[in-house]
Structure formats: structure tokens, C-alpha cells
């Protein structure tokens, strides 16, 4: 019965803990308040994961250290560096594989489907923060000091997520109008939260995955409008009322709202096609994406529940 340490009890950390516990592994969840799913195989620890010595002690004997943390959006430049450094230090000192949940911010604006070989060309603050984290981890791996991997998903869909889809779908199900800076008809890749957990565990426990990033297997890209139409049809809700907000309004909103201000950097992801190629993880790690019909049905069921 292997021990896995998970930092962060958000949607991905929680899904990963449940997956590991249900397959018979031991899980130690580390959060500031000792939160996490209630399960006999899940030990919840209140600790500051940015404390390298404390995190190292908690990681001793673990086969993997899963970085599922997600500091507040506007605090990434401040909170991520010490936390990422502590995670890497703990992995180096204990030998646990450092498996990080990343994202696509590091690629910056793109005009073709993203693969793991797409250049990390981000110029925005959040993208540069994530790229620095990965560069440091990869350097440690190549120097033989640690074993690392990273899984990157597109915008999440699934109960508990906070992405665009999970902002839109509850309003659609309630028959309300949605007004956001989105090209509602542009193809977009949506990544199902349970598929993130499955890919993270697969990458952490398969030595073929170490030393490189992987895209989370995701269903073929579809526009947000199609997701909304499918969700509404499942519950007999009215046809979705989706209106595109002009970008200048988002910019102005950012003057008073920190979250809106941070969204300026990633606005390109919703201004046109945003497609992720995830074939590599399916071919190598054997993780198949959950079919989109099932994703929508399970998400709608969870929202209504």
C-alpha cells in the first residue's frame, strides 16, 4: 500500500486523493487548514507546504508528492516561488516523484493546436511564473537530483471547478443570460477534472512519464455554445442566451476587480480557437479521455444535485 502526499485540497487534489484511496493507496493531504475528503485512507495534515523542512518530513516514505496547490490568482508571483521551491526540495531530499498539475498559460497566445513541444513563449506574469517552476524542476531532474513530471490541462469542466465552463453552465441551467468576453463559437478544449487526477497518478507512477510534461487526455474541442446547448437540452432548460462582452469592458472591470484584472492576461484563450492535443498521454500512459456526452451529463447531474 503506497503512500502518496498531496499538497492542496481543491478540485484536483480532492479528486486525486479519492482516486488513490479507492484503489487502495494511502494518502496524506497537506493544506493550511487540514482540509480534504473524509476517507479512512486519507490522512489530513494542517501545515504550511512552503516550509521545506516540514514538507520534507511529511513526504518521507512517499512514492510521489503531488503538487495540486493553487494560490490566489493575483498572488502567483508572491506565493508560487517559495511553495514551488519547497516542493522541489522535499522531492530531492526524499526521492518522491514530484508530479505537478500545470496548465497551458506557459504557451502564451497560439494559432494552432498545442502539443507538449509547443514553445513556452508566455510573456504574461502567470505564464512566466509557471514556466520558471517547470524550468527549475526539469533542471533538477536532468541533474539527477529529483524525478519530476507535469500534467497540463485546458479549462476544467466538472463540479467543483472554477473555470469558464463552470461559470457559464449553472446560469444556463437556470435559464439566465450569460455576458462574458468569449467567442462562443470558437473550438475550445475542455478538460474533465477526474481525467486530470487519472493522468496525474499515471504520470507519477510510470517512469516513462518522468522528465517531461503531458497534456491531460481531453475530448475533441467544441465551442462553449455547444456545451451550453447540450447541458440545457439535458434538463429541458431554455436555449442558452449567450452574449459576448467587448474586451474593453473586461479591461475596465479590472480597474476595480482583481480577478477581472488577472483575466486580461488569459483573454486570448477565449477570443478564438484554443485547442490542445493530448494524444501523447493516451498513447504512452494509456489514459483515455472521458467522452464529452458523459462529461456534460455528469457535470449537469452534479450541479443539480
C-alpha positions, 0 to 999 in steps of 0.5 A: 500500500503506497503512500502518496502526499498531496499538497492542496485540497481543491478540485484536483487534489480532492479528486486525486486523493479519492482516486488513490484511496479507492484503489487502495493507496494511502494518502496524506493531504497537506493544506493550511487548514487540514482540509480534504475528503473524509476517507479512512485512507486519507490522512489530513495534515494542517501545515504550511507546504512552503516550509521545506523542512516540514514538507520534507518530513511529511513526504518521507516514505512517499512514492510521489508528492503531488503538487495540486496547490493553487494560490490566489490568482493575483498572488502567483508571483508572491506565493508560487516561488517559495511553495514551488521551491519547497516542493522541489526540495522535499522531492530531492531530499526524499526521492518522491516523484514530484508530479505537478498539475500545470496548465497551458498559460506557459504557451502564451497566445497560439494559432494552432493546436498545442502539443507538449513541444509547443514553445513556452513563449508566455510573456504574461506574469502567470505564464512566466511564473509557471514556466520558471517552476517547470524550468527549475524542476526539469533542471533538477531532474536532468541533474539527477537530483529529483524525478519530476513530471507535469500534467497540463490541462485546458479549462476544467469542466466538472463540479467543483471547478472554477473555470469558464465552463463552470461559470457559464453552465449553472446560469444556463441551467437556470435559464439566465443570460450569460455576458462574458468576453468569449467567442462562443463559437470558437473550438475550445478544449475542455478538460474533465477534472477526474481525467486530470487526477487519472493522468496525474497518478499515471504520470507519477507512477510510470517512469516513462512519464518522468522528465517531461510534461503531458497534456491531460487526455481531453475530448475533441474541442467544441465551442462553449455554445455547444456545451451550453446547448447540450447541458440545457437540452439535458434538463429541458432548460431554455436555449442558452442566451449567450452574449459576448462582452467587448474586451474593453469592458473586461479591461475596465472591470479590472480597474476595480476587480482583481480577478477581472484584472488577472483575466486580461492576461488569459483573454486570448484563450477565449477570443478564438480557437484554443485547442490542445492535443493530448494524444501523447498521454493516451498513447504512452500512459494509456489514459483515455479521455472521458467522452464529452456526452458523459462529461456534460451529463455528469457535470449537469447531474452534479450541479443539480444535485 
